[in-house]
Amino acid sequence: MASKSKKAPFDAKKTLEKIEEQFEMFQILNEEGEVVNEDAMPDLSDEQLQELMRRMVYTRILDQRSISLNRQGRLGFYAPTAGQEASQIASHFALEKEDWILPGYRDVPQIVWHGLPLYQAFLFSRGHFKGNQAPEGVNVLSPQIIIGAQIIQTAGVALGLKKRGKQAVAVTYTGDGGSSQGDFYEGINFAGAFSAPAIFFVQNNQFAISTPRDKQTAGKTIAQKAVAAGIPGVLVDGMDPLAVYAVTLDARERAVNGEGPTLIETMCYRYGPHTMAGDDPTRYRTSEMDNEWEKKDPLVRFRKFLEGKKLWNEEQENEVIEEAKEDIKQAIKKADGTPKQKVTDFIGNMFEELPHNLKEQLEIYKEKESK
């Protein structure tokens, strides 16, 4: 005989609801570029505000030109970034040169602004090994193609920085799809357990390729997943550059002060396809959704804010656009002039000291390439 149901000794559902209620979206600028959270305004000079806008405009042009170059067959793999400039560039704006960036494949703009020459970013897209050789002093790793793998790597880099007594952080980026990977949980848990100075960004652009976020997790937010790892989690308006900058700066300061890692979910949107490799967003996104998010465009929002302070105008923007176009022209020219890869390059790059069988192969291909 089945026993009568008893009243539960606690309300597990209510406990979850209380946790989820804590993760309200942090915002400073609304869609009209108006300050709605004066107390949270970051301490940025007029020149810094202008520089942040300059970098965002430059990055939008870089995205547009990269798409064109890809369609011309002059670039290889490319993941569009339009719509995510506040999430990417404003977060990077809060970092320091000594910090390490472990990017995902959509996060080329951050490592370019961190010091990777633009022509090498183009070489990376083409699959050229020189695109993965960051100059000395540029603390970046190559963009990770394996979804989420950079998260667990970031935990290790951050722990290394801590053990060496460096006043620096390891920062990584992934999309909402990356948060569904096992490496995501392992990485944030490891970093939390060892109080490693890391910042984990999840750029929630609403879709993991074509899979909507609500099909990936039952959680109302991705930020709340930080609770399980015992680390702070923040949900921020990823189309608001000032809000993204503020939460990143706070996370970095806490990390270098020995307070451990932070998980930051930036609520944003990618206006283009997942990648230029055949994805068609019209098959899984509606025009209504696109229109709704276009009203939240980070460049439009920040432009309105700066224009209201008389810090930005059309002439300044056009100067940045022309600067970006010229830089891209020169960078792609330099990439075109880079010697093509050879089989001997690949063999020579595999080991510091070649095993016997590869030594034989190296000699064979040297002879072939000399003809």
Disulfide bonds with the S-S distance in Angstrom:
none
